[in-house]
Amino acid sequence: MLMLMIYIVIKCQDPEMFAHFKLANMFATSSIKQSKLGYCAMNLCACIEQIIVLEKSDILEPGVAID
């Protein structure tokens, strides 16, 4: 599931996505954070943080040349 969400985040190409997410998270109530929506938001945050530390070699298949 995490890899699918990472793919979606990469494809949407929003350079400010992490900032948007953090801003929305700051204004979310504790009941929202503890709901199903909060669970999805935390998964999205994990995806964005994983993408930040990814390198090309982590995404490409072994044996594929990197330009």
C-alpha positions as CSV (number, residue, x, y, z in Angstrom):
1,M,0.0,0.0,0.0
2,L,2.8,2.4,0.9
3,M,4.5,1.9,-2.5
4,L,1.2,2.7,-4.3
5,M,0.8,5.9,-2.3
6,I,4.4,6.8,-3.1
7,Y,3.7,6.3,-6.8
8,I,0.6,8.5,-6.6
9,V,2.4,11.3,-4.7
10,I,5.3,11.3,-7.3
11,K,2.9,11.4,-10.2
12,C,0.9,14.4,-8.9
13,Q,4.1,16.5,-9.0
14,D,3.1,19.0,-6.4
15,P,6.4,20.5,-5.1
16,E,4.6,22.0,-2.1
17,M,2.7,18.9,-1.1
18,F,4.6,18.4,2.2
19,A,4.0,22.0,3.2
20,H,0.3,21.8,2.4
21,F,0.0,18.6,4.4
22,K,1.8,20.1,7.4
23,L,-0.4,23.2,7.3
24,A,-3.6,21.1,7.2
25,N,-2.3,18.9,10.0
26,M,-1.7,22.0,12.2
27,F,-5.3,23.0,12.0
28,A,-6.8,19.5,12.3
29,T,-8.7,18.8,15.5
30,S,-7.7,15.8,17.7
31,S,-10.9,14.0,16.7
32,I,-9.9,14.3,13.1
33,K,-6.4,13.1,13.8
34,Q,-7.7,10.0,15.6
35,S,-10.3,9.1,12.9
36,K,-9.9,7.2,9.6
37,L,-9.0,10.5,7.9
38,G,-6.2,11.0,10.4
39,Y,-4.9,7.5,9.7
40,C,-4.9,8.2,5.9
41,A,-3.2,11.5,6.6
42,M,-0.4,9.8,8.5
43,N,0.1,7.3,5.7
44,L,0.4,10.2,3.3
45,C,2.9,11.9,5.5
46,A,4.9,8.6,5.6
47,C,4.9,8.5,1.8
48,I,6.1,12.0,1.4
49,E,8.9,11.6,4.0
50,Q,9.9,8.4,2.2
51,I,10.0,10.2,-1.2
52,I,12.2,12.9,0.3
53,V,14.9,10.4,1.1
54,L,14.6,8.3,-2.0
55,E,17.4,8.1,-4.6
56,K,17.1,7.2,-8.2
57,S,18.8,3.8,-7.5
58,D,16.0,3.0,-5.0
59,I,13.3,3.5,-7.7
60,L,14.9,1.9,-10.8
61,E,15.1,-1.8,-11.4
62,P,18.6,-3.4,-11.0
63,G,20.6,-3.2,-14.2
64,V,18.9,-0.1,-15.6
65,A,21.3,2.7,-16.5
66,I,20.9,6.0,-14.7
67,D,21.4,9.1,-16.9
